[in-house]
Amino acid sequence: MGLFGYFRRKLMGRGRPEGTDRQPSEERRSEEASAGSQPSSQPSERPSLQPGGAESGRAPDCRALQQIREKMSGSADLVCHEFMAGGKVPCMTVSLEHMIDDLAYRSDILEPMLVPGFADSGEEIYVRVAERRELPVTITVETDIDKIIDAILDGQVALFADGEERVLLFPIRRVEVRQIGEATNESVIRGPKEAFVEDIATNLTLIRRKLKTPALQVERMTLGRLTKSSVMIVYIDTVCKPKLIEEVKLRMSRIDIDGVLSSHYIEEFIEDNPYSPFPQVIYTERPDTMSAALLEGRVGIICDGSPNPIIVPATMTMMLQSAEDYYQRFIASTWIRWIRFMFLTISLLLPSLYIAVTTFHPEMMPPSLLITVAASRDSVPFPAIVEAFAMELAFEGLREAGLRIPKTIGQTISIIGALIIGQA
């Protein structure tokens, strides 16, 4: 062991300059410390949005900040970023993780305020940002705690400065919007292919592109005690009746529930007969259909998060119209609408007419048809009314199965079910 240790010390000492008693690890630590104290020429990464990041400082003395921390202490995705504005004023931004645009936060808020000499006090920050508008982003000023919390939950950034009770709100929300695609339920051969999406701003833009008039009025409401969903009432001021507009606003103002996640929630509160099985409003996924309804003097209701706005009031003739009717000649459109009315009448009256004739008035049928019907019903142990109800129930079951089960097997089940029903 002694000889091995001697050769090991010789080999480890080879190549080291004489008189260097310093350990390599100490040299590396010294070099890393000196390198860390020099400003880097490389572009800096996005700072850690947690207390103690690269630009961190002490938390600002602000009563509103303490109240918000108490009320939102259970939110694990709440991000509090401390920094020194101008190298002097303690500040903190509060936002929700993954709900803000990080690039806009870095370039429009953080970098301008980190410039040395930006401000010497919280009052000066308020003056430069709120009054002089020196930052390249729109801001609002708020002092109410509940409204500040609502803004943070909506995806805005709240800025708290030391000694300043007024809070600055920056609307740099990151919005994930689905691409505008083709309408699935109201497809047409002629006409535009675009459809509404879940974003309320995008849907309003699609309507604005169709109706380029200042008479198009938009009124915003917030519904839902917990969801605080944005809802817009859209109408053309010069066409729509004022009494209709007031009635829609009155019914909308009466809605008081915890959450409004879709426009279907609104339908149940504004319709005349909530227990009626018949639809009393019109849903559409096409901007041109909505624009045509507004031109007729109707009112549109757009709900954030729903790709199906509401059109009120609704009539039965509207439910038998198609968006393609507006893009064809009046002769063809009129003929197709008459066909729809005819088949609506047949679907409503044919089952009851079949039961009445076969059960109570068989003499009304031609003899050849009567013999055929009697032969087909000879082996059926149920009366005609039970047979008709069973057929209607089977059709509803097939329709529901085609909607709910995966598309790969939905069509197969529908086709096989239709064949079985037709043979039975």
GUTOR-239354 format. One record per residue (C-alpha): x, y, z; residue in three letters; residue number from 1. Coordinates in steps of 0.001 Angstrom, whole numbers. Layout:
+---------+---------+---------+------+-----+
|      px |      py |      pz | code | pos |
+---------+---------+---------+------+-----+
|       X |       Y |       Z |  ala | NUM |
...
+---------+---------+---------+------+-----+
***
This chain:
+---------+---------+---------+------+-----+
|      px |      py |      pz | code | pos |
+---------+---------+---------+------+-----+
|       0 |       0 |       0 |  met |   1 |
|    2903 |    2367 |     684 |  gly |   2 |
|    4486 |    1800 |   -2771 |  leu |   3 |
|    1096 |    2265 |   -4459 |  phe |   4 |
|     500 |    5517 |   -2597 |  gly |   5 |
|    3981 |    6802 |   -3587 |  tyr |   6 |
|    3391 |    6262 |   -7346 |  phe |   7 |
|    -117 |    7713 |   -7046 |  arg |   8 |
|    1205 |   10933 |   -5502 |  arg |   9 |
|    3816 |   11181 |   -8259 |  lys |  10 |
|    1252 |   10772 |  -11017 |  leu |  11 |
|   -1215 |   13235 |   -9477 |  met |  12 |
|    1473 |   15865 |   -9050 |  gly |  13 |
|    2774 |   15619 |  -12642 |  arg |  14 |
|    1931 |   18662 |  -14755 |  gly |  15 |
|    1107 |   20959 |  -11847 |  arg |  16 |
|    3166 |   24153 |  -11717 |  pro |  17 |
|    5495 |   24413 |   -8806 |  glu |  18 |
|    4323 |   26481 |   -5915 |  gly |  19 |
|     664 |   25980 |   -6639 |  thr |  20 |
|    -846 |   24749 |   -3434 |  asp |  21 |
|   -4362 |   25809 |   -4420 |  arg |  22 |
|   -6814 |   23040 |   -5101 |  gln |  23 |
|   -8448 |   22889 |   -8569 |  pro |  24 |
|  -11915 |   22980 |   -7040 |  ser |  25 |
|  -11066 |   26251 |   -5296 |  glu |  26 |
|   -9815 |   27732 |   -8577 |  glu |  27 |
|  -12994 |   26746 |  -10337 |  arg |  28 |
|  -15135 |   28249 |   -7607 |  arg |  29 |
|  -13162 |   31491 |   -7814 |  ser |  30 |
|  -13487 |   31636 |  -11617 |  glu |  31 |
|  -17259 |   30933 |  -11465 |  glu |  32 |
|  -17737 |   33637 |   -8837 |  ala |  33 |
|  -15791 |   36201 |  -10869 |  ser |  34 |
|  -17687 |   35227 |  -14037 |  ala |  35 |
|  -21010 |   35572 |  -12271 |  gly |  36 |
|  -20186 |   39109 |  -11172 |  ser |  37 |
|  -19553 |   40292 |  -14759 |  gln |  38 |
|  -22490 |   41255 |  -17001 |  pro |  39 |
|  -23159 |   38644 |  -19644 |  ser |  40 |
|  -23316 |   39641 |  -23293 |  ser |  41 |
|  -25673 |   36770 |  -24106 |  gln |  42 |
|  -29433 |   37451 |  -24232 |  pro |  43 |
|  -30899 |   36666 |  -20834 |  ser |  44 |
|  -33490 |   33985 |  -20423 |  glu |  45 |
|  -36961 |   34705 |  -19088 |  arg |  46 |
|  -36610 |   35329 |  -15354 |  pro |  47 |
|  -38017 |   32941 |  -12841 |  ser |  48 |
|  -41415 |   34335 |  -11976 |  leu |  49 |
|  -41025 |   33270 |   -8388 |  gln |  50 |
|  -39748 |   35267 |   -5421 |  pro |  51 |
|  -35986 |   35091 |   -5391 |  gly |  52 |
|  -35458 |   35234 |   -9166 |  gly |  53 |
|  -32751 |   37156 |  -10999 |  ala |  54 |
|  -34496 |   40516 |  -10537 |  glu |  55 |
|  -35908 |   39759 |   -7112 |  ser |  56 |
|  -35966 |   42231 |   -4274 |  gly |  57 |
|  -38015 |   42712 |   -1173 |  arg |  58 |
|  -41794 |   42585 |   -1372 |  ala |  59 |
|  -43456 |   46007 |   -1747 |  pro |  60 |
|  -45314 |   47522 |    1179 |  asp |  61 |
|  -48859 |   47467 |    -171 |  cys |  62 |
|  -52063 |   46683 |    1723 |  arg |  63 |
|  -53864 |   45475 |   -1419 |  ala |  64 |
|  -51106 |   42935 |   -2065 |  leu |  65 |
|  -51490 |   41459 |    1414 |  gln |  66 |
|  -55246 |   41106 |     994 |  gln |  67 |
|  -54909 |   39380 |   -2361 |  ile |  68 |
|  -52321 |   36973 |    -971 |  arg |  69 |
|  -54701 |   36080 |    1836 |  glu |  70 |
|  -57675 |   35506 |    -472 |  lys |  71 |
|  -55727 |   33532 |   -3114 |  met |  72 |
|  -53363 |   31665 |    -800 |  ser |  73 |
|  -54806 |   28323 |   -1891 |  gly |  74 |
|  -53995 |   28833 |   -5586 |  ser |  75 |
|  -50938 |   26777 |   -6458 |  ala |  76 |
|  -50671 |   28401 |   -9906 |  asp |  77 |
|  -50472 |   31944 |   -8531 |  leu |  78 |
|  -47170 |   33519 |   -9634 |  val |  79 |
|  -45663 |   36393 |   -7625 |  cys |  80 |
|  -42585 |   38000 |   -9196 |  his |  81 |
|  -40593 |   40486 |   -7158 |  glu |  82 |
|  -38231 |   42985 |   -8805 |  phe |  83 |
|  -36737 |   46433 |   -8238 |  met |  84 |
|  -38101 |   49029 |  -10660 |  ala |  85 |
|  -35243 |   51302 |  -11704 |  gly |  86 |
|  -33074 |   49471 |   -9188 |  gly |  87 |
|  -34764 |   51381 |   -6325 |  lys |  88 |
|  -38506 |   50733 |   -5947 |  val |  89 |
|  -39688 |   47301 |   -4756 |  pro |  90 |
|  -42435 |   45998 |   -7025 |  cys |  91 |
|  -44307 |   42772 |   -7525 |  met |  92 |
|  -46415 |   41394 |  -10358 |  thr |  93 |
|  -49138 |   38857 |   -9619 |  val |  94 |
|  -50622 |   36624 |  -12312 |  ser |  95 |
|  -51737 |   33077 |  -12994 |  leu |  96 |
|  -49318 |   30619 |  -14506 |  glu |  97 |
|  -49769 |   29771 |  -18200 |  his |  98 |
|  -52492 |   32436 |  -18616 |  met |  99 |
|  -50314 |   35392 |  -19648 |  ile | 100 |
|  -48148 |   36062 |  -22674 |  asp | 101 |
|  -44605 |   35597 |  -21319 |  asp | 102 |
|  -42981 |   37413 |  -24238 |  leu | 103 |
|  -45204 |   40477 |  -23833 |  ala | 104 |
|  -44642 |   40419 |  -20071 |  tyr | 105 |
|  -40887 |   40391 |  -20560 |  arg | 106 |
|  -40616 |   42980 |  -23334 |  ser | 107 |
|  -43501 |   45362 |  -22506 |  asp | 108 |
|  -43470 |   45403 |  -18708 |  ile | 109 |
|  -40380 |   43962 |  -17090 |  leu | 110 |
|  -37530 |   45204 |  -19287 |  glu | 111 |
|  -38645 |   48879 |  -19447 |  pro | 112 |
|  -39127 |   49020 |  -15673 |  met | 113 |
|  -35727 |   47440 |  -14929 |  leu | 114 |
|  -33877 |   50273 |  -16664 |  val | 115 |
|  -31843 |   52199 |  -14052 |  pro | 116 |
|  -33497 |   55449 |  -13085 |  gly | 117 |
|  -36961 |   54419 |  -14279 |  phe | 118 |
|  -38558 |   55624 |  -11037 |  ala | 119 |
|  -37648 |   56664 |   -7527 |  asp | 120 |
|  -40970 |   55884 |   -5814 |  ser | 121 |
|  -44246 |   54080 |   -6269 |  gly | 122 |
|  -45960 |   57382 |   -7032 |  glu | 123 |
|  -43547 |   58033 |   -9893 |  glu | 124 |
|  -44212 |   54560 |  -11305 |  ile | 125 |
|  -47937 |   55315 |  -11303 |  tyr | 126 |
|  -47373 |   58650 |  -13044 |  val | 127 |
|  -45082 |   57248 |  -15741 |  arg | 128 |
|  -47190 |   54172 |  -16451 |  val | 129 |
|  -50785 |   55287 |  -15854 |  ala | 130 |
|  -50674 |   58986 |  -16752 |  glu | 131 |
|  -47834 |   59335 |  -19242 |  arg | 132 |
|  -48426 |   55909 |  -20791 |  arg | 133 |
|  -44718 |   55253 |  -21280 |  glu | 134 |
|  -45055 |   51469 |  -21427 |  leu | 135 |
|  -46086 |   49983 |  -24810 |  pro | 136 |
|  -49151 |   48220 |  -23409 |  val | 137 |
|  -52640 |   49361 |  -22433 |  thr | 138 |
|  -53245 |   49494 |  -18682 |  ile | 139 |
|  -56108 |   50127 |  -16305 |  thr | 140 |
|  -56028 |   51387 |  -12730 |  val | 141 |
|  -58017 |   49675 |  -10012 |  glu | 142 |
|  -58290 |   49905 |   -6222 |  thr | 143 |
|  -61158 |   47500 |   -5518 |  asp | 144 |
|  -59809 |   44158 |   -4289 |  ile | 145 |
|  -62593 |   42051 |   -5807 |  asp | 146 |
|  -62139 |   43637 |   -9237 |  lys | 147 |
|  -58372 |   43125 |   -9042 |  ile | 148 |
|  -58886 |   39446 |   -8265 |  ile | 149 |
|  -61354 |   39133 |  -11143 |  asp | 150 |
|  -58773 |   40698 |  -13480 |  ala | 151 |
|  -56065 |   38271 |  -12329 |  ile | 152 |
|  -58406 |   35319 |  -12813 |  leu | 153 |
|  -59202 |   36657 |  -16286 |  asp | 154 |
|  -55527 |   36422 |  -17265 |  gly | 155 |
|  -54283 |   39941 |  -16567 |  gln | 156 |
|  -51106 |   40958 |  -14741 |  val | 157 |
|  -51457 |   43083 |  -11585 |  ala | 158 |
|  -48534 |   45366 |  -10681 |  leu | 159 |
|  -48060 |   46429 |   -7055 |  phe | 160 |
|  -45569 |   49204 |   -6260 |  ala | 161 |
|  -44113 |   50042 |   -2877 |  asp | 162 |
|  -46284 |   52519 |    -976 |  gly | 163 |
|  -48862 |   52793 |   -3764 |  glu | 164 |
|  -52392 |   51515 |   -3152 |  glu | 165 |
|  -53472 |   51922 |   -6775 |  arg | 166 |
|  -52914 |   48711 |   -8714 |  val | 167 |
|  -51992 |   48686 |  -12406 |  leu | 168 |
|  -53569 |   45960 |  -14548 |  leu | 169 |
|  -51975 |   44843 |  -17828 |  phe | 170 |
|  -54204 |   42873 |  -20263 |  pro | 171 |
|  -51574 |   40556 |  -21751 |  ile | 172 |
|  -53704 |   37450 |  -21591 |  arg | 173 |
|  -52583 |   34471 |  -23635 |  arg | 174 |
|  -55589 |   33159 |  -25553 |  val | 175 |
|  -55648 |   29718 |  -27131 |  glu | 176 |
|  -58116 |   29999 |  -30016 |  val | 177 |
|  -59302 |   27149 |  -32186 |  arg | 178 |
|  -58832 |   27682 |  -35892 |  gln | 179 |
|  -61873 |   28892 |  -37803 |  ile | 180 |
|  -63125 |   25799 |  -39569 |  gly | 181 |
|  -66064 |   24642 |  -41628 |  glu | 182 |
|  -69541 |   24363 |  -40156 |  ala | 183 |
|  -70354 |   20753 |  -39286 |  thr | 184 |
|  -74118 |   20895 |  -38637 |  asn | 185 |
|  -75033 |   23596 |  -41164 |  glu | 186 |
|  -72920 |   22615 |  -44143 |  ser | 187 |
|  -73768 |   24126 |  -47531 |  val | 188 |
|  -72655 |   23661 |  -51117 |  ile | 189 |
|  -72843 |   27329 |  -52035 |  arg | 190 |
|  -71847 |   30034 |  -49596 |  gly | 191 |
|  -69056 |   30664 |  -47068 |  pro | 192 |
|  -67566 |   27757 |  -45136 |  lys | 193 |
|  -66472 |   29564 |  -41964 |  glu | 194 |
|  -68040 |   28829 |  -38598 |  ala | 195 |
|  -68037 |   30291 |  -35111 |  phe | 196 |
|  -65458 |   29202 |  -32535 |  val | 197 |
|  -65354 |   29254 |  -28727 |  glu | 198 |
|  -63670 |   32672 |  -28451 |  asp | 199 |
|  -66190 |   35496 |  -28106 |  ile | 200 |
|  -63875 |   38129 |  -29626 |  ala | 201 |
|  -63324 |   36006 |  -32741 |  thr | 202 |
|  -67068 |   35438 |  -33132 |  asn | 203 |
|  -67778 |   39159 |  -32880 |  leu | 204 |
|  -65088 |   39822 |  -35485 |  thr | 205 |
|  -66737 |   37366 |  -37893 |  leu | 206 |
|  -70015 |   39257 |  -37546 |  ile | 207 |
|  -68305 |   42638 |  -37944 |  arg | 208 |
|  -66820 |   41494 |  -41235 |  arg | 209 |
|  -70317 |   40813 |  -42547 |  lys | 210 |
|  -72016 |   43939 |  -41172 |  leu | 211 |
|  -69748 |   46949 |  -41639 |  lys | 212 |
|  -72114 |   49510 |  -40199 |  thr | 213 |
|  -72001 |   51706 |  -37070 |  pro | 214 |
|  -75625 |   50738 |  -36436 |  ala | 215 |
|  -74421 |   47325 |  -35238 |  leu | 216 |
|  -74584 |   47689 |  -31471 |  gln | 217 |
|  -72790 |   45405 |  -28999 |  val | 218 |
|  -73547 |   45359 |  -25283 |  glu | 219 |
|  -71468 |   43271 |  -22890 |  arg | 220 |
|  -72710 |   41522 |  -19757 |  met | 221 |
|  -71113 |   39230 |  -17174 |  thr | 222 |
|  -73146 |   36212 |  -16064 |  leu | 223 |
|  -72388 |   33537 |  -13494 |  gly | 224 |
|  -71336 |   34209 |   -9919 |  arg | 225 |
|  -68377 |   31819 |  -10184 |  leu | 226 |
|  -67632 |   31599 |  -13908 |  thr | 227 |
|  -68124 |   35328 |  -14648 |  lys | 228 |
|  -68676 |   34508 |  -18307 |  ser | 229 |
|  -68691 |   37293 |  -20879 |  ser | 230 |
|  -71920 |   37557 |  -22863 |  val | 231 |
|  -72630 |   39983 |  -25720 |  met | 232 |
|  -76004 |   41182 |  -26963 |  ile | 233 |
|  -75779 |   42077 |  -30654 |  val | 234 |
|  -78392 |   43915 |  -32732 |  tyr | 235 |
|  -78753 |   46549 |  -35459 |  ile | 236 |
|  -80045 |   49705 |  -33842 |  asp | 237 |
|  -81830 |   51056 |  -36916 |  thr | 238 |
|  -83666 |   47793 |  -37689 |  val | 239 |
|  -84414 |   46079 |  -34384 |  cys | 240 |
|  -87426 |   47232 |  -32347 |  lys | 241 |
|  -86507 |   49002 |  -29078 |  pro | 242 |
|  -89139 |   47024 |  -27172 |  lys | 243 |
|  -87493 |   43753 |  -28219 |  leu | 244 |
|  -84081 |   44995 |  -27116 |  ile | 245 |
|  -85394 |   46033 |  -23707 |  glu | 246 |
|  -87137 |   42692 |  -23245 |  glu | 247 |
|  -83947 |   40771 |  -24006 |  val | 248 |
|  -81941 |   42918 |  -21579 |  lys | 249 |
|  -84573 |   42495 |  -18887 |  leu | 250 |
|  -84612 |   38703 |  -19161 |  arg | 251 |
|  -80828 |   38537 |  -19266 |  met | 252 |
|  -80501 |   40702 |  -16154 |  ser | 253 |
|  -82634 |   38220 |  -14204 |  arg | 254 |
|  -80139 |   35381 |  -14686 |  ile | 255 |
|  -78508 |   34641 |  -11342 |  asp | 256 |
|  -76727 |   31283 |  -11206 |  ile | 257 |
|  -73277 |   30041 |  -10241 |  asp | 258 |
|  -72039 |   29274 |  -13736 |  gly | 259 |
|  -72800 |   29976 |  -17393 |  val | 260 |
|  -70662 |   27648 |  -19486 |  leu | 261 |
|  -72582 |   27817 |  -22751 |  ser | 262 |
|  -75364 |   29675 |  -24495 |  ser | 263 |
|  -77673 |   26744 |  -23689 |  his | 264 |
|  -77679 |   27890 |  -20048 |  tyr | 265 |
|  -79073 |   31258 |  -21155 |  ile | 266 |
|  -81827 |   29669 |  -23247 |  glu | 267 |
|  -83536 |   28128 |  -20224 |  glu | 268 |
|  -83822 |   31517 |  -18506 |  phe | 269 |
|  -85050 |   33680 |  -21384 |  ile | 270 |
|  -87551 |   31422 |  -23181 |  glu | 271 |
|  -91279 |   31925 |  -22700 |  asp | 272 |
|  -92217 |   28336 |  -21793 |  asn | 273 |
|  -89360 |   26467 |  -20072 |  pro | 274 |
|  -91364 |   23219 |  -19951 |  tyr | 275 |
|  -92231 |   23159 |  -23644 |  ser | 276 |
|  -90613 |   20325 |  -25663 |  pro | 277 |
|  -90332 |   22577 |  -28705 |  phe | 278 |
|  -87341 |   24881 |  -29281 |  pro | 279 |
|  -88036 |   28565 |  -28721 |  gln | 280 |
|  -84664 |   29997 |  -29788 |  val | 281 |
|  -82470 |   29410 |  -32804 |  ile | 282 |
|  -78882 |   28216 |  -32568 |  tyr | 283 |
|  -76453 |   28774 |  -35401 |  thr | 284 |
|  -72785 |   28126 |  -36034 |  glu | 285 |
|  -72603 |   30276 |  -39162 |  arg | 286 |
|  -71758 |   34011 |  -39147 |  pro | 287 |
|  -73785 |   34620 |  -42316 |  asp | 288 |
|  -76914 |   33124 |  -40719 |  thr | 289 |
|  -76455 |   35358 |  -37694 |  met | 290 |
|  -75906 |   38403 |  -39916 |  ser | 291 |
|  -79044 |   37628 |  -41930 |  ala | 292 |
|  -81064 |   37340 |  -38710 |  ala | 293 |
|  -79751 |   40678 |  -37462 |  leu | 294 |
|  -80735 |   42277 |  -40759 |  leu | 295 |
|  -84268 |   40963 |  -40182 |  glu | 296 |
|  -84466 |   42839 |  -36870 |  gly | 297 |
|  -83617 |   40017 |  -34488 |  arg | 298 |
|  -81203 |   39959 |  -31551 |  val | 299 |
|  -78139 |   37771 |  -31247 |  gly | 300 |
|  -76646 |   36530 |  -27949 |  ile | 301 |
|  -73008 |   35422 |  -27988 |  ile | 302 |
|  -71546 |   33581 |  -24975 |  cys | 303 |
|  -67829 |   33161 |  -24373 |  asp | 304 |
|  -66833 |   29511 |  -24659 |  gly | 305 |
|  -69743 |   28516 |  -26905 |  ser | 306 |
|  -69557 |   28183 |  -30712 |  pro | 307 |
|  -73367 |   28340 |  -30998 |  asn | 308 |
|  -74809 |   31838 |  -30487 |  pro | 309 |
|  -78536 |   32358 |  -29934 |  ile | 310 |
|  -80971 |   34178 |  -32215 |  ile | 311 |
|  -84191 |   35528 |  -30698 |  val | 312 |
|  -87094 |   35622 |  -31262 |  pro | 313 |
|  -87563 |   32339 |  -33129 |  ala | 314 |
|  -90389 |   31211 |  -35392 |  thr | 315 |
|  -91215 |   27842 |  -36918 |  met | 316 |
|  -90401 |   29051 |  -40439 |  thr | 317 |
|  -86864 |   29938 |  -39330 |  met | 318 |
|  -86324 |   26325 |  -38267 |  met | 319 |
|  -87207 |   25150 |  -41764 |  leu | 320 |
|  -84713 |   27460 |  -43452 |  gln | 321 |
|  -81189 |   26714 |  -44547 |  ser | 322 |
|  -78252 |   29056 |  -44977 |  ala | 323 |
|  -78017 |   27933 |  -48586 |  glu | 324 |
|  -81492 |   29335 |  -49314 |  asp | 325 |
|  -79975 |   32820 |  -49359 |  tyr | 326 |
|  -77496 |   31880 |  -52082 |  tyr | 327 |
|  -79928 |   30306 |  -54561 |  gln | 328 |
|  -82555 |   31749 |  -56872 |  arg | 329 |
|  -85904 |   32384 |  -55277 |  phe | 330 |
|  -87671 |   29704 |  -57362 |  ile | 331 |
|  -85361 |   26923 |  -56178 |  ala | 332 |
|  -85335 |   28156 |  -52571 |  ser | 333 |
|  -89131 |   28414 |  -52469 |  thr | 334 |
|  -89569 |   24923 |  -53898 |  trp | 335 |
|  -87131 |   23415 |  -51390 |  ile | 336 |
|  -88861 |   25156 |  -48498 |  arg | 337 |
|  -92235 |   23794 |  -49607 |  trp | 338 |
|  -90715 |   20308 |  -49676 |  ile | 339 |
|  -89516 |   20788 |  -46095 |  arg | 340 |
|  -92999 |   21832 |  -44989 |  phe | 341 |
|  -94517 |   18828 |  -46759 |  met | 342 |
|  -92230 |   16314 |  -45088 |  phe | 343 |
|  -92715 |   18024 |  -41723 |  leu | 344 |
|  -96455 |   17471 |  -42104 |  thr | 345 |
|  -95926 |   13862 |  -43181 |  ile | 346 |
|  -93633 |   13087 |  -40240 |  ser | 347 |
|  -96149 |   14542 |  -37803 |  leu | 348 |
|  -99338 |   13015 |  -39221 |  leu | 349 |
|  -98353 |    9738 |  -40895 |  leu | 350 |
|  -97935 |    7583 |  -37731 |  pro | 351 |
| -101266 |    8765 |  -36294 |  ser | 352 |
| -102958 |    8378 |  -39685 |  leu | 353 |
| -101625 |    4809 |  -39961 |  tyr | 354 |
| -102976 |    3894 |  -36511 |  ile | 355 |
| -106376 |    5487 |  -37207 |  ala | 356 |
| -106837 |    3778 |  -40578 |  val | 357 |
| -105601 |     303 |  -39634 |  thr | 358 |
| -107425 |     200 |  -36297 |  thr | 359 |
| -110687 |    2105 |  -36757 |  phe | 360 |
| -111249 |    2746 |  -40479 |  his | 361 |
| -109806 |    -121 |  -42538 |  pro | 362 |
| -112551 |     420 |  -45146 |  glu | 363 |
| -110735 |    3582 |  -46258 |  met | 364 |
| -107817 |    1540 |  -47598 |  met | 365 |
| -107826 |     -22 |  -51087 |  pro | 366 |
| -108511 |   -3782 |  -50948 |  pro | 367 |
| -105083 |   -4750 |  -52264 |  ser | 368 |
| -103307 |   -2534 |  -49710 |  leu | 369 |
| -105614 |   -3729 |  -46933 |  leu | 370 |
| -104756 |   -7365 |  -47681 |  ile | 371 |
| -101025 |   -6581 |  -47640 |  thr | 372 |
| -101214 |   -4722 |  -44325 |  val | 373 |
| -103390 |   -7414 |  -42767 |  ala | 374 |
| -100961 |  -10143 |  -43875 |  ala | 375 |
|  -97954 |   -8244 |  -42485 |  ser | 376 |
|  -99716 |   -7705 |  -39149 |  arg | 377 |
| -101005 |  -11255 |  -38835 |  asp | 378 |
|  -97964 |  -12412 |  -36827 |  ser | 379 |
|  -97588 |   -9217 |  -34748 |  val | 380 |
|  -98947 |   -9734 |  -31199 |  pro | 381 |
|  -99213 |   -5988 |  -30477 |  phe | 382 |
| -101798 |   -3419 |  -31527 |  pro | 383 |
| -100896 |    -783 |  -34086 |  ala | 384 |
| -100352 |    1976 |  -31523 |  ile | 385 |
|  -97728 |     -83 |  -29656 |  val | 386 |
|  -96030 |    -862 |  -32947 |  glu | 387 |
|  -95891 |    2843 |  -33854 |  ala | 388 |
|  -94459 |    3841 |  -30477 |  phe | 389 |
|  -91857 |    1077 |  -30720 |  ala | 390 |
|  -90810 |    2346 |  -34147 |  met | 391 |
|  -90475 |    5944 |  -32896 |  glu | 392 |
|  -88450 |    4762 |  -29885 |  leu | 393 |
|  -86164 |    2715 |  -32102 |  ala | 394 |
|  -85497 |    5690 |  -34354 |  phe | 395 |
|  -84628 |    7876 |  -31357 |  glu | 396 |
|  -82313 |    5165 |  -30040 |  gly | 397 |
|  -80508 |    4918 |  -33372 |  leu | 398 |
|  -80150 |    8695 |  -33558 |  arg | 399 |
|  -78747 |    8893 |  -30042 |  glu | 400 |
|  -76369 |    6017 |  -30726 |  ala | 401 |
|  -75109 |    7693 |  -33878 |  gly | 402 |
|  -74362 |   10889 |  -31927 |  leu | 403 |
|  -72771 |    9461 |  -28765 |  arg | 404 |
|  -70705 |    6452 |  -29778 |  ile | 405 |
|  -67361 |    6803 |  -31637 |  pro | 406 |
|  -67619 |    7774 |  -35281 |  lys | 407 |
|  -65790 |    4656 |  -36451 |  thr | 408 |
|  -68712 |    2422 |  -35472 |  ile | 409 |
|  -71538 |    4959 |  -35347 |  gly | 410 |
|  -72351 |    4785 |  -39049 |  gln | 411 |
|  -72249 |     994 |  -39031 |  thr | 412 |
|  -74741 |     742 |  -36186 |  ile | 413 |
|  -77044 |    3281 |  -37834 |  ser | 414 |
|  -77069 |    1414 |  -41155 |  ile | 415 |
|  -77615 |   -2021 |  -39578 |  ile | 416 |
|  -80314 |    -658 |  -37287 |  gly | 417 |
|  -82151 |     951 |  -40192 |  ala | 418 |
|  -82051 |   -2326 |  -42149 |  leu | 419 |
|  -83397 |   -4298 |  -39199 |  ile | 420 |
|  -86218 |   -1819 |  -38592 |  ile | 421 |
|  -87122 |   -1757 |  -42274 |  gly | 422 |
|  -87310 |   -5540 |  -42456 |  gln | 423 |
|  -89238 |   -5805 |  -39200 |  ala | 424 |
+---------+---------+---------+------+-----+
***
